[in-house]
Amino acid sequence: GGDATANPTTTGVLTIGASAHALARDTAAADALVNGIGQRASATGGGDATITMSNTADASISVLANATATGSEAFAAVAATTVRGARVGTGMFQAAFASGVGTAPGGGNASVTLTNDGAINIAANAVANATARSAFALGNVGVGVIQNATATNGQASASLTNSGTLTISADASAAAGSRIVGVGATATTVLGDALASASVATGIGQLVNLNGGLGGSAVLNNSGTVNITAAANAGGGANAALNTTSSFGTGTTAITFSSPIPGAEAIVHVGIGQIVNAGTGTALVGAGATATTGTIAGDAVASQVNSGTINIGAKASATGTAQAMAVAAVSAGDVQIAAAAGGNATASISNSGTLSISAVANATGGTAQGAFSTVTAAGTTSTLAPGALAVIVNGIRQVAAATPAVTGVVAVPTTGGGTTAATTAALNGDASVTLNNSGTISIGASANAVATGPAMASAAVFTGISQSAFAGAVTPGTGATAAIAGGNASASLTNSGTINIGADANASGSAAAANAGVGVGIGQCAAAGAGSANVSLVNATTPGTGTATAGFVGAI
């Protein structure tokens, strides 16, 4: 089959944007949605599918969604059932697909490549300014950069190289207004409320053979600056929080639930994600009448090399004269998953620069806490919720799994007169995860609550760094000839630089409570069904370079 190729180069300024600005005496609502650049290539019959995109040193690419609402009441967020705000659906999308059988091992190859030497900015910015009442703002980036490559019987690869600046950001700002109700001695100033939500679903995603294929690799090389951030700011009014109530039943069976909603919420669901799968395929061996078809196994490789700066962070700030609540969370900062059936699976990170993953929540108000409550005929029960909550679920997570691929099966008679399938041949691979740090890695959550009344702050890092390697096993043969076989598994972390993993919580008020914890600082696991399993953690100084530091703050 023929090849499919797409390879644009940007040398100037490319801007793709949607901007909405609503100005009203009463209610103002603004909504902006943009999708940026999409590239697809598909080749069948053994051809190659290749996508490349280059942004040169003096060039810039911008994919921008801006929504600004100014009015008595302002919505750059959700109004009734309509989603309003600033939203980037997909900033940059690359997808290559190749299928077919070739005479060399495998068949058609699929590759996607993005090279940035200049500036790439993918941003959603929502601003709601209320002059008299409440303000609501929503800024969301669905996917910043996504690379997808699949080769059913060849090699699939996704590569991102950055020596410039790559920024993926979601920002939401809500400022409540005020109005005077009544006249004369009865005049009262009434403040509105403010809610702001900013989120990045996936910053950078590399998906290789997601639905199956032969061999695959995902490579991220950064010598520049990568920023993946979500920031929410809500204030200027009475409440930077919202309490919802739902009721069920009647009479003595009635039950009412009340739940607090933070006024400022910033979430990065996945900062950087690499998922690579590898399986088996076929290759023609020999030529002419002697040619035969054999089964081969591919390898799965997820690789990151950082000598620059990578920042992945969520920051939420809420202020209110009455109640203020802020939540900042990073669900998965940097994730690598490599899985191979029959081949080797490798996940590796080499950091000589700066890698920072952070969640920061700040709440300042008359009250900086909330409560979950349940009201029944028997009474009311309540559970306090922190006014400032900062959470990192997974900082860095590396997983490599190598499972056997059965290539031969024979029917073996059973004592009952039937048959059962027995494995006669299989392909096995090794699983390996490595992290080498000679730079600085920081993973931290910080929560700060300040109030004239009660204040509560909570910060948690559930898992700072996690490494898991699994190698499966199979038993080919039957009876006395049966022997278990499988690959090796290893997890290794070597630090000659600085690693800081911490949680910090501060609360100040008429009554204050602060909680901070690190569940697992560094966790390593290796398991092999038939081969060897090894874990290694080395915190050592490179000769002549000073000291190596690994620090943990909080409860471990």
CORKASUL-V784600 format. One record per residue. N is the residue number from 1. PHI is phi in radians with two decimals (* if undefined). PSI is psi in whole degrees, 0 to 359 (NA if undefined). NEAR is the number of other ideal C-beta (glycine too) atoms within 10 Angstrom. Layout:
n=[N & N]
phi=[PHI & PHI]
psi=[PSI & PSI]
near=[NEAR & NEAR]
//
This chain:
n=[1 & 2 & 3 & 4 & 5 & 6 & 7 & 8 & 9 & 10 & 11 & 12 & 13 & 14 & 15 & 16 & 17 & 18 & 19 & 20 & 21 & 22 & 23 & 24 & 25 & 26 & 27 & 28 & 29 & 30 & 31 & 32 & 33 & 34 & 35 & 36 & 37 & 38 & 39 & 40 & 41 & 42 & 43 & 44 & 45 & 46 & 47 & 48 & 49 & 50 & 51 & 52 & 53 & 54 & 55 & 56 & 57 & 58 & 59 & 60 & 61 & 62 & 63 & 64 & 65 & 66 & 67 & 68 & 69 & 70 & 71 & 72 & 73 & 74 & 75 & 76 & 77 & 78 & 79 & 80 & 81 & 82 & 83 & 84 & 85 & 86 & 87 & 88 & 89 & 90 & 91 & 92 & 93 & 94 & 95 & 96 & 97 & 98 & 99 & 100 & 101 & 102 & 103 & 104 & 105 & 106 & 107 & 108 & 109 & 110 & 111 & 112 & 113 & 114 & 115 & 116 & 117 & 118 & 119 & 120 & 121 & 122 & 123 & 124 & 125 & 126 & 127 & 128 & 129 & 130 & 131 & 132 & 133 & 134 & 135 & 136 & 137 & 138 & 139 & 140 & 141 & 142 & 143 & 144 & 145 & 146 & 147 & 148 & 149 & 150 & 151 & 152 & 153 & 154 & 155 & 156 & 157 & 158 & 159 & 160 & 161 & 162 & 163 & 164 & 165 & 166 & 167 & 168 & 169 & 170 & 171 & 172 & 173 & 174 & 175 & 176 & 177 & 178 & 179 & 180 & 181 & 182 & 183 & 184 & 185 & 186 & 187 & 188 & 189 & 190 & 191 & 192 & 193 & 194 & 195 & 196 & 197 & 198 & 199 & 200 & 201 & 202 & 203 & 204 & 205 & 206 & 207 & 208 & 209 & 210 & 211 & 212 & 213 & 214 & 215 & 216 & 217 & 218 & 219 & 220 & 221 & 222 & 223 & 224 & 225 & 226 & 227 & 228 & 229 & 230 & 231 & 232 & 233 & 234 & 235 & 236 & 237 & 238 & 239 & 240 & 241 & 242 & 243 & 244 & 245 & 246 & 247 & 248 & 249 & 250 & 251 & 252 & 253 & 254 & 255 & 256 & 257 & 258 & 259 & 260 & 261 & 262 & 263 & 264 & 265 & 266 & 267 & 268 & 269 & 270 & 271 & 272 & 273 & 274 & 275 & 276 & 277 & 278 & 279 & 280 & 281 & 282 & 283 & 284 & 285 & 286 & 287 & 288 & 289 & 290 & 291 & 292 & 293 & 294 & 295 & 296 & 297 & 298 & 299 & 300 & 301 & 302 & 303 & 304 & 305 & 306 & 307 & 308 & 309 & 310 & 311 & 312 & 313 & 314 & 315 & 316 & 317 & 318 & 319 & 320 & 321 & 322 & 323 & 324 & 325 & 326 & 327 & 328 & 329 & 330 & 331 & 332 & 333 & 334 & 335 & 336 & 337 & 338 & 339 & 340 & 341 & 342 & 343 & 344 & 345 & 346 & 347 & 348 & 349 & 350 & 351 & 352 & 353 & 354 & 355 & 356 & 357 & 358 & 359 & 360 & 361 & 362 & 363 & 364 & 365 & 366 & 367 & 368 & 369 & 370 & 371 & 372 & 373 & 374 & 375 & 376 & 377 & 378 & 379 & 380 & 381 & 382 & 383 & 384 & 385 & 386 & 387 & 388 & 389 & 390 & 391 & 392 & 393 & 394 & 395 & 396 & 397 & 398 & 399 & 400 & 401 & 402 & 403 & 404 & 405 & 406 & 407 & 408 & 409 & 410 & 411 & 412 & 413 & 414 & 415 & 416 & 417 & 418 & 419 & 420 & 421 & 422 & 423 & 424 & 425 & 426 & 427 & 428 & 429 & 430 & 431 & 432 & 433 & 434 & 435 & 436 & 437 & 438 & 439 & 440 & 441 & 442 & 443 & 444 & 445 & 446 & 447 & 448 & 449 & 450 & 451 & 452 & 453 & 454 & 455 & 456 & 457 & 458 & 459 & 460 & 461 & 462 & 463 & 464 & 465 & 466 & 467 & 468 & 469 & 470 & 471 & 472 & 473 & 474 & 475 & 476 & 477 & 478 & 479 & 480 & 481 & 482 & 483 & 484 & 485 & 486 & 487 & 488 & 489 & 490 & 491 & 492 & 493 & 494 & 495 & 496 & 497 & 498 & 499 & 500 & 501 & 502 & 503 & 504 & 505 & 506 & 507 & 508 & 509 & 510 & 511 & 512 & 513 & 514 & 515 & 516 & 517 & 518 & 519 & 520 & 521 & 522 & 523 & 524 & 525 & 526 & 527 & 528 & 529 & 530 & 531 & 532 & 533 & 534 & 535 & 536 & 537 & 538 & 539 & 540 & 541 & 542 & 543 & 544 & 545 & 546 & 547 & 548 & 549 & 550 & 551 & 552 & 553 & 554 & 555 & 556]
phi=[* & -1.42 & -1.62 & -2.18 & -2.39 & -2.44 & -2.56 & -1.34 & -2.28 & -1.81 & -2.06 & -2.13 & -2.00 & -2.11 & -2.20 & -2.12 & -2.57 & -2.30 & -2.29 & -2.22 & -2.31 & -1.96 & -2.24 & -2.52 & -1.27 & -1.80 & -1.68 & -2.06 & -2.35 & -2.25 & -2.46 & -2.34 & -2.31 & -2.47 & -2.10 & -1.59 & -1.90 & -2.21 & -2.28 & -2.37 & -2.51 & -2.39 & -2.32 & -2.14 & 1.26 & 1.67 & -1.35 & -1.74 & -2.01 & -2.30 & -2.23 & -2.34 & -2.48 & -2.18 & -2.08 & -1.27 & -1.03 & -1.72 & -1.74 & -2.53 & -2.17 & -2.26 & -2.14 & -2.25 & -2.17 & -2.18 & -2.26 & -2.24 & -2.17 & -2.29 & -3.01 & -0.94 & -2.24 & -2.16 & -2.15 & -2.06 & -2.69 & -1.90 & -2.08 & 0.99 & -1.78 & -1.74 & -1.36 & -2.22 & 2.55 & -1.94 & -2.39 & -1.83 & -1.18 & -2.41 & -1.31 & -2.41 & -2.30 & -2.28 & -2.48 & -2.26 & -2.36 & -2.36 & -2.47 & 2.18 & -1.99 & -1.91 & -1.40 & -1.48 & -0.91 & 1.46 & -2.48 & -1.20 & -1.82 & -2.27 & -2.50 & -2.24 & -2.41 & -2.21 & -2.11 & -2.12 & -1.88 & -1.95 & -2.30 & -2.15 & -2.25 & -2.07 & -2.54 & -2.08 & -2.30 & -2.03 & -2.29 & -2.16 & -2.06 & -1.74 & -1.59 & -2.39 & -2.20 & -1.67 & -2.33 & -2.36 & -2.34 & -2.34 & -2.18 & -2.49 & -1.99 & -1.21 & -2.38 & -1.32 & -2.22 & -2.23 & -2.13 & -2.31 & -2.34 & -2.41 & -2.28 & -1.16 & -2.46 & -2.47 & -1.82 & -1.99 & -2.51 & -2.22 & -2.36 & -2.26 & -2.11 & -2.22 & -2.06 & -1.85 & -2.18 & -2.12 & -2.12 & -2.22 & -2.48 & -2.20 & -2.29 & -2.42 & -2.34 & -2.21 & -2.13 & -1.36 & -1.90 & -2.50 & -2.58 & -1.80 & -1.93 & 1.61 & -2.36 & 1.04 & -1.17 & -1.59 & -1.10 & -2.34 & -1.51 & -1.93 & -1.73 & -1.43 & -1.94 & -2.36 & -2.33 & -2.40 & -2.35 & -2.29 & -2.63 & -2.12 & -1.24 & -2.47 & -1.32 & -2.17 & -2.20 & -2.14 & -2.03 & -2.13 & 0.91 & -1.05 & -1.84 & 1.87 & 3.05 & -1.49 & -1.89 & -2.66 & -2.55 & -2.19 & -2.25 & -2.18 & -2.05 & -2.22 & -2.08 & -1.91 & -2.27 & -2.10 & -2.11 & -2.24 & -2.42 & -2.30 & -2.39 & -2.25 & -2.32 & -2.33 & -3.09 & 1.48 & -2.34 & -1.33 & -2.08 & -1.92 & -2.97 & -2.51 & -2.03 & -1.80 & -2.32 & -2.38 & -2.19 & -2.42 & 1.38 & -2.40 & 1.05 & -1.26 & -1.65 & -1.15 & -2.46 & -2.21 & -1.92 & -2.19 & -2.35 & -1.53 & -2.07 & -1.12 & -1.27 & -2.17 & -2.36 & -2.27 & -2.40 & -1.93 & -1.29 & -2.33 & -1.33 & -2.18 & -2.31 & -2.12 & -2.21 & -2.27 & -2.04 & -2.44 & -2.45 & -1.96 & -2.59 & -2.15 & -2.49 & -1.54 & -1.99 & 1.59 & -2.48 & 1.09 & -1.20 & -1.61 & -1.15 & -2.29 & -1.80 & -2.08 & -1.71 & -2.17 & -2.04 & -1.75 & -1.78 & -2.01 & -2.27 & -2.07 & -2.37 & -2.34 & -2.25 & -2.19 & -2.03 & -1.91 & -2.28 & -2.16 & -2.04 & -2.17 & -2.69 & -2.22 & -2.40 & -2.23 & -2.31 & -2.27 & -2.34 & -2.88 & -1.23 & -1.72 & -2.08 & -2.38 & -2.47 & -2.37 & -2.27 & -2.24 & -2.57 & -2.13 & -1.31 & -2.51 & -1.26 & -2.39 & -2.17 & -2.21 & -2.32 & -2.14 & -2.32 & -2.27 & -1.88 & 1.74 & -1.97 & -1.58 & -2.12 & -2.37 & -2.22 & -2.48 & -2.28 & -2.13 & -2.11 & -2.03 & -1.90 & -2.18 & -2.17 & -2.15 & -2.24 & -2.48 & -2.38 & -2.29 & -2.20 & -2.24 & -2.31 & -2.35 & -2.98 & -1.12 & -2.27 & -2.09 & -2.88 & -2.38 & -2.70 & -1.66 & -2.32 & -2.26 & -2.01 & -2.29 & -1.10 & -1.42 & 2.40 & -2.10 & -2.07 & -2.37 & -2.22 & -1.21 & -2.10 & -1.14 & -1.27 & -2.14 & -2.27 & -2.18 & -2.41 & -2.11 & -1.37 & -2.29 & -1.34 & -2.11 & -2.26 & -2.17 & -2.35 & -2.30 & -2.33 & -2.08 & -1.97 & -1.16 & -2.05 & -1.30 & -2.01 & -2.52 & -2.39 & -2.27 & -1.49 & -1.96 & -1.10 & -1.85 & -1.16 & -1.49 & 1.68 & -1.73 & -2.38 & -2.34 & -1.47 & -2.21 & -1.34 & -1.93 & -2.67 & -2.71 & -1.85 & -2.22 & -2.32 & -1.74 & -2.08 & -2.51 & -2.19 & -2.42 & -2.38 & -2.00 & -2.14 & -2.06 & -1.91 & -2.27 & -2.10 & -2.21 & -2.29 & -2.59 & -2.13 & -2.36 & -2.21 & -2.38 & -2.15 & -2.28 & -2.65 & -1.33 & -1.77 & -1.24 & -2.42 & -2.51 & -2.29 & -2.47 & -2.33 & -2.60 & -2.02 & -1.21 & -2.44 & -1.33 & -2.27 & -2.24 & -2.22 & -2.39 & -2.29 & -2.31 & -2.16 & -1.45 & -2.51 & -2.54 & -2.09 & -1.27 & 1.62 & -2.39 & 1.02 & -1.21 & -1.54 & -1.22 & -2.56 & -1.21 & -2.51 & -3.08 & -1.62 & -1.73 & -2.31 & -2.54 & -2.28 & -2.40 & -2.30 & -2.16 & -2.11 & -2.06 & -2.08 & -2.31 & -2.19 & -2.14 & -2.24 & -2.69 & -2.34 & -2.41 & -2.31 & -2.37 & -2.38 & -2.46 & -3.11 & -1.10 & -2.42 & -2.32 & -2.47 & -2.35 & -2.32 & -2.42 & -2.76 & -2.02 & -1.22 & -2.31 & -1.24 & -2.28 & -2.15 & -2.26 & -2.54 & -2.39 & -2.47 & -2.34 & -1.26 & -2.34 & -1.54 & -1.65 & -2.19 & -2.41 & -2.17 & -2.53 & -2.27 & -2.14 & -1.99 & -2.40 & -1.50 & -1.29 & -0.90 & 1.45 & -1.97 & 1.89 & -2.06 & -1.88 & -2.22 & -2.18 & -2.15 & -2.32 & -2.10 & 1.96 & -1.58 & -1.89]
psi=[164 & 167 & 156 & 128 & 140 & 122 & 70 & 155 & 133 & 124 & 355 & 221 & 121 & 120 & 127 & 116 & 158 & 126 & 128 & 130 & 115 & 128 & 121 & 154 & 324 & 255 & 131 & 133 & 131 & 140 & 125 & 128 & 133 & 144 & 138 & 253 & 131 & 133 & 134 & 142 & 135 & 131 & 137 & 170 & 21 & 1 & 167 & 145 & 121 & 130 & 129 & 146 & 132 & 136 & 109 & 173 & 323 & 9 & 164 & 144 & 128 & 131 & 109 & 137 & 119 & 126 & 123 & 126 & 128 & 121 & 181 & 317 & 134 & 131 & 111 & 49 & 234 & 121 & 118 & 238 & 5 & 128 & 123 & 152 & 200 & 122 & 129 & 114 & 296 & 126 & 300 & 133 & 129 & 130 & 127 & 138 & 131 & 140 & 160 & 168 & 131 & 173 & 337 & 168 & 127 & 200 & 230 & 145 & 154 & 130 & 142 & 135 & 132 & 123 & 123 & 114 & 355 & 237 & 130 & 126 & 116 & 113 & 143 & 126 & 116 & 130 & 126 & 118 & 113 & 135 & 338 & 332 & 225 & 161 & 138 & 130 & 139 & 123 & 126 & 135 & 117 & 298 & 128 & 289 & 126 & 131 & 129 & 122 & 134 & 129 & 110 & 331 & 26 & 206 & 130 & 137 & 144 & 129 & 132 & 121 & 124 & 121 & 1 & 227 & 124 & 114 & 129 & 115 & 147 & 126 & 139 & 131 & 125 & 125 & 116 & 157 & 188 & 157 & 159 & 125 & 129 & 176 & 160 & 224 & 339 & 359 & 134 & 138 & 122 & 128 & 145 & 181 & 163 & 134 & 133 & 134 & 128 & 135 & 148 & 116 & 307 & 124 & 291 & 125 & 132 & 112 & 116 & 124 & 46 & 324 & 22 & 148 & 186 & 268 & 153 & 152 & 143 & 124 & 129 & 117 & 121 & 121 & 3 & 229 & 128 & 123 & 125 & 105 & 154 & 131 & 130 & 135 & 126 & 132 & 192 & 0 & 199 & 307 & 132 & 56 & 165 & 139 & 123 & 148 & 136 & 140 & 148 & 144 & 175 & 163 & 225 & 344 & 1 & 142 & 137 & 130 & 138 & 133 & 141 & 146 & 126 & 145 & 328 & 125 & 125 & 125 & 132 & 111 & 306 & 120 & 292 & 128 & 127 & 121 & 121 & 127 & 147 & 145 & 214 & 158 & 191 & 153 & 144 & 127 & 129 & 186 & 158 & 221 & 341 & 358 & 137 & 159 & 126 & 162 & 130 & 159 & 143 & 163 & 153 & 123 & 125 & 121 & 138 & 133 & 120 & 117 & 4 & 228 & 129 & 120 & 123 & 115 & 153 & 133 & 128 & 133 & 127 & 133 & 143 & 147 & 335 & 275 & 140 & 133 & 137 & 138 & 129 & 132 & 144 & 114 & 312 & 110 & 298 & 115 & 133 & 128 & 118 & 125 & 128 & 137 & 101 & 337 & 193 & 147 & 126 & 132 & 125 & 143 & 129 & 116 & 117 & 2 & 227 & 126 & 114 & 131 & 119 & 153 & 124 & 126 & 130 & 129 & 128 & 124 & 186 & 321 & 132 & 57 & 169 & 189 & 140 & 127 & 151 & 126 & 123 & 180 & 336 & 347 & 195 & 133 & 141 & 147 & 125 & 146 & 139 & 142 & 328 & 120 & 122 & 127 & 135 & 116 & 305 & 121 & 287 & 127 & 126 & 129 & 132 & 129 & 125 & 115 & 151 & 150 & 115 & 127 & 351 & 134 & 140 & 148 & 124 & 129 & 145 & 166 & 338 & 3 & 357 & 201 & 157 & 153 & 134 & 140 & 133 & 336 & 149 & 156 & 136 & 147 & 173 & 156 & 131 & 133 & 135 & 144 & 117 & 120 & 119 & 4 & 228 & 128 & 124 & 128 & 110 & 147 & 134 & 127 & 133 & 121 & 127 & 130 & 155 & 333 & 214 & 147 & 143 & 132 & 141 & 132 & 137 & 138 & 108 & 310 & 122 & 295 & 129 & 131 & 128 & 130 & 129 & 130 & 121 & 181 & 159 & 156 & 92 & 154 & 175 & 155 & 227 & 341 & 353 & 133 & 130 & 143 & 148 & 174 & 183 & 159 & 135 & 144 & 125 & 134 & 124 & 123 & 118 & 11 & 233 & 130 & 121 & 125 & 120 & 160 & 134 & 128 & 135 & 134 & 139 & 125 & 187 & 328 & 129 & 144 & 134 & 134 & 132 & 142 & 146 & 116 & 300 & 119 & 296 & 125 & 133 & 138 & 133 & 133 & 134 & 130 & 330 & 330 & 201 & 151 & 127 & 140 & 144 & 129 & 117 & 122 & 93 & 151 & 135 & 132 & 128 & 6 & 0 & 225 & 156 & 134 & 129 & 117 & 145 & 132 & 135 & 192 & 125 & NA]
near=[15 & 11 & 14 & 20 & 14 & 15 & 12 & 12 & 11 & 17 & 12 & 10 & 12 & 16 & 11 & 17 & 14 & 18 & 14 & 19 & 14 & 19 & 12 & 15 & 9 & 10 & 15 & 24 & 23 & 28 & 22 & 24 & 17 & 21 & 18 & 24 & 20 & 11 & 18 & 15 & 24 & 15 & 25 & 16 & 13 & 21 & 23 & 23 & 28 & 21 & 24 & 18 & 19 & 17 & 24 & 15 & 11 & 12 & 19 & 18 & 23 & 17 & 27 & 20 & 30 & 21 & 30 & 22 & 31 & 20 & 23 & 17 & 22 & 34 & 28 & 35 & 26 & 16 & 19 & 8 & 5 & 9 & 13 & 25 & 33 & 33 & 22 & 31 & 17 & 19 & 29 & 27 & 19 & 25 & 20 & 30 & 21 & 33 & 21 & 18 & 18 & 20 & 12 & 10 & 18 & 23 & 28 & 30 & 24 & 32 & 24 & 30 & 20 & 25 & 18 & 27 & 17 & 23 & 19 & 27 & 17 & 29 & 23 & 33 & 24 & 34 & 25 & 34 & 20 & 29 & 20 & 18 & 20 & 22 & 32 & 29 & 35 & 28 & 33 & 23 & 30 & 17 & 22 & 30 & 28 & 22 & 27 & 23 & 33 & 24 & 30 & 22 & 25 & 30 & 26 & 33 & 24 & 31 & 19 & 25 & 18 & 25 & 17 & 23 & 18 & 29 & 18 & 29 & 22 & 35 & 23 & 33 & 25 & 35 & 21 & 31 & 22 & 15 & 14 & 10 & 9 & 10 & 7 & 5 & 5 & 7 & 9 & 8 & 9 & 14 & 20 & 23 & 23 & 33 & 28 & 35 & 28 & 33 & 21 & 29 & 19 & 22 & 32 & 28 & 22 & 29 & 23 & 31 & 30 & 14 & 10 & 12 & 29 & 31 & 30 & 33 & 25 & 30 & 19 & 25 & 18 & 25 & 16 & 21 & 18 & 28 & 17 & 30 & 23 & 33 & 22 & 33 & 26 & 35 & 22 & 22 & 27 & 20 & 25 & 34 & 29 & 18 & 15 & 9 & 10 & 9 & 11 & 9 & 11 & 7 & 6 & 8 & 9 & 12 & 13 & 14 & 13 & 17 & 14 & 20 & 14 & 29 & 35 & 35 & 26 & 33 & 22 & 30 & 17 & 22 & 30 & 28 & 22 & 28 & 22 & 34 & 25 & 31 & 22 & 21 & 24 & 16 & 18 & 15 & 13 & 11 & 8 & 5 & 5 & 7 & 10 & 8 & 10 & 12 & 15 & 19 & 23 & 31 & 21 & 32 & 26 & 30 & 20 & 25 & 18 & 25 & 16 & 22 & 18 & 28 & 17 & 29 & 23 & 34 & 22 & 34 & 25 & 33 & 22 & 28 & 18 & 15 & 25 & 35 & 33 & 36 & 28 & 33 & 22 & 30 & 18 & 21 & 30 & 30 & 22 & 28 & 20 & 32 & 23 & 33 & 23 & 25 & 27 & 23 & 31 & 26 & 31 & 19 & 25 & 18 & 25 & 17 & 21 & 18 & 28 & 17 & 29 & 22 & 33 & 22 & 34 & 25 & 37 & 23 & 29 & 17 & 25 & 34 & 29 & 26 & 14 & 14 & 17 & 14 & 16 & 13 & 10 & 9 & 7 & 10 & 10 & 12 & 9 & 15 & 18 & 28 & 38 & 35 & 28 & 33 & 21 & 31 & 17 & 22 & 30 & 28 & 22 & 28 & 22 & 33 & 22 & 33 & 23 & 24 & 23 & 17 & 17 & 11 & 13 & 14 & 10 & 13 & 9 & 9 & 5 & 7 & 6 & 9 & 11 & 11 & 10 & 16 & 18 & 15 & 15 & 21 & 19 & 26 & 29 & 22 & 32 & 26 & 30 & 20 & 25 & 18 & 24 & 17 & 20 & 17 & 27 & 18 & 29 & 24 & 33 & 21 & 32 & 24 & 33 & 20 & 24 & 14 & 14 & 18 & 28 & 28 & 31 & 26 & 31 & 22 & 30 & 17 & 20 & 30 & 26 & 20 & 28 & 20 & 32 & 22 & 30 & 22 & 16 & 18 & 16 & 21 & 15 & 13 & 7 & 6 & 8 & 12 & 9 & 12 & 19 & 22 & 28 & 20 & 28 & 23 & 28 & 19 & 23 & 17 & 22 & 20 & 24 & 17 & 26 & 16 & 27 & 19 & 28 & 17 & 25 & 17 & 25 & 15 & 21 & 11 & 11 & 17 & 17 & 19 & 17 & 21 & 16 & 23 & 16 & 17 & 20 & 21 & 15 & 21 & 15 & 23 & 14 & 21 & 19 & 17 & 21 & 13 & 17 & 15 & 16 & 13 & 15 & 11 & 16 & 10 & 13 & 10 & 6 & 5 & 10 & 9 & 10 & 18 & 14 & 18 & 11 & 18 & 18 & 21 & 11 & 13]
//
